[in-house]
Amino acid sequence: MPPPYFDRLGYVYKLLVVIGLTITAVILCRDIVIPLMFASFLAVVMLPLVKRMEKKTGLTLAVTITLIGTILALGLLGWVFVNQIILLANDLPNLESKFDKFLIDLNRTLSTEFNIATSEQNQMAKDLAKSVSGYVGTFLLLTTNTITTLIQIPIYLFLILIYRDKFNKFFLSLLPENNDQLTWKKDIENVVQGYISGLLLVTLIVAILNTTGLLLLGIKHAIFFGILSGVLTIIPYVGIFIGALLPFLMALITKDSLWYAAGVVIVFTVVQFLEGNFITPRITGSKVSINALAAIIALIIGGKILGIAGMIFAVPAIGVMKIILSYTTHLKPFTILLGDDDVIKKVPDPTEHTPPVEELKEEIREKEAMSKSAKSQQVKDNP
């Protein structure tokens, strides 16, 4: 019997239509999508801890304790960061006078060394001021959206963890007869948990290294700039350069020699080399085995669709997409373009040895049994 005819062109056309509609919906609903994505990724990371606590305290109390603990830990980090911002703000009058002196020296250098007239310099300053004012307005709008997002994330996170059994039942009802086809769910959990937990550790290490280097150079507010640069490493390829810009400018303004600014560049270059070649590969390993080309394209597309949040989620999202594609029949070849595996010597993939889906079913059966037992006990106590 000949194999059934497969209309590949029609399949690709329908797929492109679905992708286009999805991107449009994400752009229109970005105020909901962004906090929901943050909450979903955090829920996957916090899931193992919630499962352990749930056996002793119950689901609702376990989720509440975990969520409160996470908020307190992030609040402590935020308090340290805000204190550094306050110290920087208190030093602004001193920095302003040094900045004026820097502008005078720059004006003299441009006039004598590059023959740029004062009128041309003033026009360049006006154009720069217009650009900066536009960026300031965008930053204020972004800050307002960030506050709204931060309020929504804990709510979504709590509800996702509370109702996770419903998601499990939904996935099981899709393919109830074939357990192997549900292994992608465990694969996604393993990749997201490994990537985000590893990324947090990488962020901490990079922040410590950058802070140490800036302190050795004697750069003012080195702790603030070190923490900021560490946080910005969550944006691959781009964040480290943004994080280096502010201490570089601080060195130009506050130091008498250009060697300090050069030292800042050297510190961040060395840290970036260590992070890209030793720290990240050893900590996150091959959790998200994506090649550089796919990652850069994902960063650009993510930035266009969701801004900074899209750039943050670009790499793990493309890793999740790679897993889903690897379990499809007609789209599996695209994983070759996305992956970073060595064709000759295959790098071990963390998704190759996946826990069986029976664990998922067993967990649901145990919860249903506990729920029935609790209801029957309640009926006996209240006849």
C-alpha positions in Angstrom: 0.0 0.0 0.0 1.6 3.3 -1.0 2.2 5.9 1.7 -0.5 8.6 2.0 0.2 11.8 0.0 1.5 14.7 2.1 1.0 18.2 0.8 4.2 19.8 2.0 3.5 23.2 0.4 0.0 23.4 2.0 1.5 22.4 5.3 4.1 25.1 5.2 1.6 27.7 4.1 -0.8 26.8 7.0 2.2 26.9 9.4 3.3 30.3 8.3 -0.3 31.6 8.7 -0.4 30.2 12.3 3.0 31.8 13.1 2.0 35.1 11.7 -1.3 35.2 13.6 0.6 34.1 16.8 3.1 36.9 16.5 0.4 39.4 15.8 -1.5 38.3 18.9 1.7 38.4 21.0 2.4 42.0 19.9 -1.2 43.1 20.6 -1.3 41.4 24.0 2.3 42.0 25.1 1.2 43.6 28.4 -0.3 40.2 29.3 2.1 37.9 27.5 5.3 39.3 29.1 4.4 38.8 32.7 2.8 35.4 31.8 6.1 34.3 30.2 8.1 35.4 33.2 5.7 33.6 35.5 5.7 30.4 33.4 9.5 30.2 33.3 9.8 30.9 37.0 7.1 28.3 37.8 9.1 25.6 36.0 12.2 26.6 38.0 10.3 26.6 41.3 8.4 23.4 40.6 10.9 20.9 42.2 11.0 22.9 45.5 7.2 23.1 45.5 6.9 19.4 45.0 9.2 18.6 48.0 7.4 21.0 50.3 4.0 19.9 49.1 4.4 16.4 50.6 4.7 18.0 54.1 2.6 21.1 54.0 0.0 20.7 51.2 -0.1 22.4 47.8 -1.4 25.9 48.7 0.9 26.4 51.7 3.9 25.1 49.8 3.3 27.5 46.9 2.7 30.4 49.3 5.9 29.7 51.3 8.0 29.3 48.1 6.6 32.4 46.6 7.1 34.6 49.7 10.6 33.3 50.1 11.4 34.1 46.5 9.9 37.6 46.8 11.9 38.3 50.0 15.2 37.1 48.4 14.6 39.3 45.3 13.6 42.2 47.6 16.9 41.9 49.5 18.8 42.1 46.2 16.6 45.0 45.2 17.3 46.8 48.4 21.1 46.5 47.9 20.7 47.8 44.4 18.6 50.7 45.4 21.1 51.7 48.1 23.8 51.8 45.4 21.5 54.0 43.2 21.0 56.4 46.2 24.8 56.7 46.7 25.2 57.4 43.0 22.4 60.1 43.2 24.1 61.7 46.2 27.3 62.0 44.2 25.6 63.7 41.2 26.6 67.3 42.1 30.3 66.3 42.3 30.0 64.3 39.1 28.3 67.2 37.4 31.2 69.5 38.0 33.6 66.9 36.7 31.4 66.3 33.7 31.5 70.0 32.8 35.3 69.9 33.0 35.3 66.8 30.8 33.2 68.7 28.2 35.5 71.7 28.2 38.5 69.4 27.6 36.6 67.6 24.9 35.7 70.8 23.2 39.3 72.0 23.2 40.5 68.6 21.8 37.9 68.6 19.0 38.8 72.2 18.1 42.6 71.8 18.1 43.1 68.2 17.0 40.1 67.6 14.6 39.4 71.2 13.5 35.7 71.0 14.4 34.2 74.4 14.8 32.3 75.4 18.0 29.1 75.9 16.1 29.3 72.4 14.7 29.9 71.0 18.2 26.9 72.9 19.5 24.7 71.4 16.8 26.0 67.9 17.6 25.2 68.5 21.3 21.7 69.6 20.4 21.1 66.5 18.3 22.5 64.4 21.1 20.2 66.1 23.6 17.2 65.3 21.4 18.1 61.7 21.1 18.7 61.5 24.9 15.4 63.1 25.7 13.7 60.5 23.5 15.5 57.7 25.3 14.5 59.2 28.6 10.9 59.2 27.7 11.1 55.6 26.5 12.9 54.7 29.7 10.1 56.3 31.9 7.4 54.5 29.9 9.4 51.3 30.3 9.7 51.8 34.0 5.9 52.2 34.3 5.4 49.0 32.3 8.0 47.2 34.5 6.1 48.1 37.7 2.8 46.8 36.2 4.6 43.6 35.1 6.2 43.1 38.5 2.7 43.3 40.1 1.3 40.7 37.7 4.1 38.1 37.8 3.5 36.9 41.4 -0.2 36.5 40.7 0.3 34.5 37.6 3.1 32.5 39.2 0.9 31.5 42.2 -2.0 30.5 40.0 0.1 28.5 37.5 1.7 26.5 40.4 -1.7 26.0 42.1 -3.4 24.7 38.9 -0.5 22.8 37.5 -2.4 19.5 37.8 -4.9 20.8 35.3 -2.1 21.5 32.8 -0.8 17.9 33.4 -4.2 16.5 32.7 -4.5 18.6 29.6 -1.3 17.3 28.2 -2.1 13.7 29.0 -5.5 14.1 27.4 -3.9 15.2 24.2 -2.1 11.9 23.6 -3.5 9.4 26.1 -2.3 6.3 24.4 1.3 7.0 23.6 3.5 7.8 26.6 6.7 8.4 24.5 5.1 11.3 22.8 4.8 13.2 26.1 8.5 13.1 26.9 8.9 16.5 25.3 7.1 18.0 28.4 9.8 16.6 30.7 12.5 17.7 28.2 11.2 21.3 28.4 11.2 21.2 32.2 14.8 19.9 32.3 16.0 22.5 29.8 14.2 25.5 31.4 15.2 24.6 34.9 18.8 24.0 34.0 19.1 27.1 31.9 17.5 29.6 34.3 19.2 28.2 37.5 22.5 28.2 35.6 21.9 31.7 34.3 21.3 33.0 37.8 24.6 31.6 39.0 26.4 33.0 35.9 24.9 36.4 36.6 26.2 36.2 40.2 29.7 35.2 39.2 29.9 37.9 36.5 28.7 40.6 38.9 31.4 39.6 41.4 34.2 39.5 38.8 33.2 42.9 37.3 32.8 44.5 40.8 36.3 43.2 41.8 37.9 44.5 38.7 36.3 48.0 39.0 37.2 48.2 42.7 40.9 47.4 41.8 40.8 50.2 39.2 39.3 52.6 41.8 36.2 53.4 39.7 33.5 55.2 41.7 30.3 53.2 42.5 32.0 50.0 41.4 29.5 47.8 43.3 26.5 49.4 41.5 28.1 49.1 38.0 29.3 45.5 38.8 25.8 44.4 39.9 24.2 46.2 36.9 26.6 44.5 34.4 25.9 41.1 36.0 22.1 41.6 35.7 22.5 42.7 32.1 24.2 39.4 31.2 20.8 37.8 31.0 20.6 39.6 27.6 23.1 37.4 25.6 25.8 39.1 23.4 24.4 42.6 24.0 24.1 43.0 27.8 27.8 42.9 28.6 28.5 45.8 26.3 25.6 47.9 27.7 26.9 47.1 31.2 30.4 48.2 30.3 29.4 51.6 28.9 28.5 53.3 32.2 31.7 52.5 34.1 33.7 53.4 31.0 32.0 56.9 31.0 32.6 57.2 34.7 36.3 56.5 34.3 36.5 59.1 31.5 34.8 61.8 33.7 36.3 61.1 37.1 39.9 60.0 36.2 42.7 62.1 34.9 44.1 59.4 32.7 42.6 57.5 29.8 44.3 54.4 31.0 41.5 53.9 33.6 38.9 53.9 30.8 41.1 51.4 29.0 41.4 49.4 32.1 37.5 49.2 32.3 37.5 47.9 28.7 40.1 45.3 29.6 38.3 44.1 32.7 35.0 43.6 30.8 36.7 42.0 27.9 38.4 39.5 30.1 35.2 38.8 32.1 33.3 38.4 28.8 36.0 35.9 27.5 35.8 33.9 30.8 32.0 34.0 30.8 31.7 32.9 27.2 34.4 30.2 27.1 34.5 28.8 30.7 31.8 29.9 33.1 28.6 29.5 31.0 29.7 26.3 29.2 30.6 24.6 32.5 27.5 25.8 34.5 24.7 25.7 31.9 26.5 23.1 29.8 24.4 22.1 26.8 21.1 22.8 28.4 20.1 25.0 25.5 22.3 23.7 22.6 21.7 26.6 20.2 24.2 27.9 17.7 25.3 31.5 17.6 23.5 32.4 14.4 20.1 31.1 15.6 20.6 32.9 19.0 21.4 36.2 17.3 18.5 36.0 15.0 16.2 35.0 17.9 17.5 38.0 19.9 16.7 40.4 17.0 13.2 38.9 16.5 12.5 38.8 20.2 13.6 42.4 20.6 11.4 43.5 17.7 8.3 41.7 19.1 8.6 42.1 22.9 11.5 44.6 23.4 14.0 43.8 26.2 11.7 41.0 27.6 11.9 39.4 24.1 15.7 39.5 24.2 15.7 37.9 27.6 13.5 35.0 26.6 14.9 34.6 23.1 17.5 31.9 23.9 15.4 29.7 26.2 12.4 30.1 23.9 14.4 29.0 20.9 15.6 26.0 23.0 12.1 25.0 23.8 11.1 25.4 20.1 14.0 23.1 19.2 12.7 20.4 21.6 9.2 20.7 20.2 10.4 20.5 16.6 12.5 17.4 17.4 9.3 15.6 18.3 7.5 16.4 15.1 7.7 14.4 11.9 7.7 17.0 9.2 9.6 19.9 11.0 12.4 17.8 12.7 15.0 18.8 10.1 14.9 22.4 11.4 16.6 21.3 14.5 19.8 20.9 12.4 19.7 24.6 11.7 19.1 25.6 15.3 21.3 23.1 17.1 25.0 23.5 18.1 25.8 19.8 18.2 29.0 18.6 16.6 28.1 16.4 13.6 31.2 14.2 14.0 31.3 13.9 17.7 27.8 14.4 19.1 27.7 16.4 22.4 25.5 14.6 25.0 22.1 16.3 25.1 20.4 16.5 28.5 17.1 15.6 26.9 18.2 12.2 25.7 17.7 10.6 29.1 14.3 11.8 30.2 12.3 10.5 33.2 9.4 8.4 32.0 6.0 10.0 31.6 4.5 7.4 33.9 5.9 9.5 36.8 3.6 12.3 35.6 0.6 9.9 35.5 1.5 8.4 38.9 1.7 11.9 40.4 -1.8 12.8 39.1 -3.2 9.4 40.4 -1.8 10.1 43.9 -3.3 13.5 44.0 -6.7 12.3 42.9 -6.6 9.5 45.5 -5.7 12.1 48.2 -8.5 14.4 47.1 -11.0 11.5 47.2 -9.8 10.5 50.6 -10.1 14.0 51.9 -13.6 14.4 50.6 -14.8 11.0 52.1 -13.3 12.0 55.4 -15.1 15.3 55.3 -18.4 13.5 54.6 -17.8 11.2 57.6 -17.1 14.2 59.9 -20.1 16.1 58.6 -22.9 13.5 58.1 
